[in-house]
Amino acid sequence: MKRTYISIFTFLTLFLTITFYNIEIINADDPSKQTGDDPGAQIANVLCNVISIAQGNVGKTIAILVIISIAIGLFLGKITWGVAIAVSVGMGVLFGANSVVEFIAAGKDGAGPCTQNNK
């Protein structure tokens, strides 16, 4: 039970550190980057910054560490194949979300306001 609290505390500390010290999130509410006075545009800009972080180099580095951890866990018999497949499908959805949205929103110009994420 004590170990659970330590792991939760560690996760929250890491999350808050990354969130507060990441320059893209800090500048997310910069008025010069907003497309208007619409609060919806401001929220879209913040969410686009979060998506660019999750699908950028930070997200890819975390995904590499997760893959290595899953591989070691499978090798030692601590993780089942179902968990490994679920994690890999989850990472595929995370990094392939732009393609899915472009497929669903065919006929429109781009997949939404996050045009910098469409690769």
C-alpha positions in Angstrom: 0.0 0.0 0.0 2.8 2.4 0.9 4.5 1.6 -2.5 1.3 2.7 -4.3 1.4 6.1 -2.7 5.1 6.5 -3.5 4.5 5.7 -7.2 1.4 8.0 -7.4 3.4 10.8 -5.8 6.3 10.2 -8.2 4.0 10.3 -11.2 2.3 13.4 -10.2 5.5 15.2 -9.4 6.9 14.2 -12.8 3.7 15.3 -14.6 3.6 18.7 -12.8 7.2 19.3 -13.4 6.9 18.6 -17.2 3.7 20.7 -17.3 4.9 23.7 -15.5 8.4 23.9 -17.1 7.4 23.2 -20.7 7.7 26.4 -22.7 4.9 25.4 -25.1 2.4 25.0 -22.3 3.5 28.1 -20.5 3.1 30.2 -23.7 -0.2 28.5 -24.6 -2.2 31.5 -23.5 0.0 34.0 -25.2 -2.4 36.5 -26.9 -0.1 36.9 -29.9 -0.7 33.2 -30.8 -4.4 33.3 -30.5 -6.6 33.4 -33.6 -9.2 35.8 -32.1 -11.1 36.7 -29.0 -13.1 33.5 -29.1 -12.6 31.4 -26.0 -13.0 28.3 -28.1 -10.0 29.3 -30.2 -8.0 29.8 -27.0 -8.9 26.3 -25.8 -8.1 24.9 -29.2 -4.6 26.5 -29.1 -3.9 25.0 -25.7 -5.1 21.5 -26.8 -3.0 21.8 -30.0 0.0 22.5 -27.8 -0.7 19.4 -25.7 -1.1 17.3 -28.8 2.1 18.5 -30.3 3.9 17.6 -27.0 2.4 14.2 -26.8 3.1 13.4 -30.5 6.5 15.1 -30.6 9.9 14.1 -29.3 8.8 13.9 -25.7 6.0 11.5 -26.5 8.2 9.4 -28.8 10.9 9.2 -26.1 8.4 8.0 -23.5 7.0 5.5 -26.0 10.6 4.1 -26.5 11.0 3.7 -22.7 7.6 2.0 -22.5 8.5 -0.5 -25.3 11.8 -1.3 -23.6 10.0 -1.8 -20.2 7.3 -4.0 -21.8 10.0 -6.1 -23.6 11.9 -6.7 -20.4 8.6 -7.5 -18.5 7.7 -10.0 -21.3 11.1 -11.6 -21.2 10.9 -12.0 -17.4 7.3 -13.3 -17.5 5.9 -10.4 -15.4 3.6 -9.1 -18.2 1.1 -11.0 -20.2 0.9 -10.8 -24.0 -2.6 -9.2 -23.7 -1.1 -6.2 -21.8 1.7 -5.9 -24.3 -0.7 -5.9 -27.2 -3.0 -3.4 -25.4 -0.1 -1.0 -24.8 1.1 -1.2 -28.4 -2.4 -0.6 -29.7 -2.7 2.4 -27.4 0.6 3.9 -28.7 -0.6 3.3 -32.3 -3.8 5.2 -31.6 -1.8 8.0 -29.9 0.6 8.5 -32.8 -1.9 7.7 -35.6 -4.7 9.9 -34.4 -4.1 12.6 -37.1 -4.4 10.0 -39.9 -7.7 8.8 -38.4 -9.2 12.3 -38.1 -8.1 13.1 -41.7 -9.8 10.0 -42.9 -13.0 10.7 -41.1 -13.0 14.4 -42.0 -12.3 13.8 -45.7 -13.4 16.7 -47.9 -12.5 19.4 -45.4 -9.3 21.5 -45.5 -7.1 19.6 -43.0 -8.1 17.9 -39.8 -8.9 20.9 -37.7 -7.1 23.8 -36.1 -3.9 21.8 -35.3 -2.4 22.1 -38.8 1.1 22.0 -37.5 0.5 18.4 -36.3 -0.6 17.1 -39.6 2.5 15.3 -41.0 
